[in-house]
Amino acid sequence: MTDVTVHKKTAYHHGDLKGELIAAARSLIEMHGPDGFSMSDACRLAGVSTAAPYRHFSSKQDLLAAIAADGLKRLGEDMETLVQNHPRGTVESISAIGRGYVDFAIREPHTFRLMFGAMGAKPENAQMREVGRACYGILLGEVAKFLGKTEVDEAVVGRAFPLWTFVHGLSFLAIDGKLDVHEFPVDINESIRIATGRLLS
């Protein structure tokens, strides 16, 4: 279970109130799932009054949408950091993106489900679409470099899409406990490396 610290409630809250509420709610989501907490629970954990969230979020659903968008943003940052550790536009750099994707899902399974569930599918969620495109753009950019292209075209998308679907499916298999096969244990990192090489060839 995730350890959380409840902050003392204050009448006036200094700092990044919106960010702290998102972080508090995300901790609760990872403990209880998206439906297992209330706005008042998030306020209590962040140490603010129950009226505080409504300066930034109109409802719990609005807060959940912000958490999903924040998750995609952080996922993109993770992948961007991992890419820097390898020669750009290589099987190694693209495999690192895949590992970062799966690692995020394993580390924050409930947030990951929120990111790619009904919350992210709502057509009015422009922020989700924007950060989602930026996140996917990291993979597209690396695949373009691998193919020796200066921009994303149909060939780049054609190679990138199978890579994304592979790690996306692998992520859900991992967090759903479907990879626990004792007779033939799955090496996630090696599977990503092999699949990346084959799907790029």
Sequence and secondary structure as in RCSB ss.txt:
>XXXX:A:sequence
MTDVTVHKKTAYHHGDLKGELIAAARSLIEMHGPDGFSMSDACRLAGVSTAAPYRHFSSKQDLLAAIAADGLKRL
GEDMETLVQNHPRGTVESISAIGRGYVDFAIREPHTFRLMFGAMGAKPENAQMREVGRACYGILLGEVAKFLGKT
EVDEAVVGRAFPLWTFVHGLSFLAIDGKLDVHEFPVDINESIRIATGRLLS
>XXXX:A:secstr
          SS  S HHHHHHHHHHHHHHHH TTS  HHHHHHHHT  TTGGGGT SSHHHHHHHHHHHHHHHH
HHHHHHHHTTS TTSHHHHHHHHHHHHHHHHHSHHHHHHHHSHHHH TT HHHHHHHHHHHHHHHHHHHHHTT S
S  HHHHHHHHHHHHHHHHHHHHHHTTTT  SSS   HHHHHHHHHHHHH 
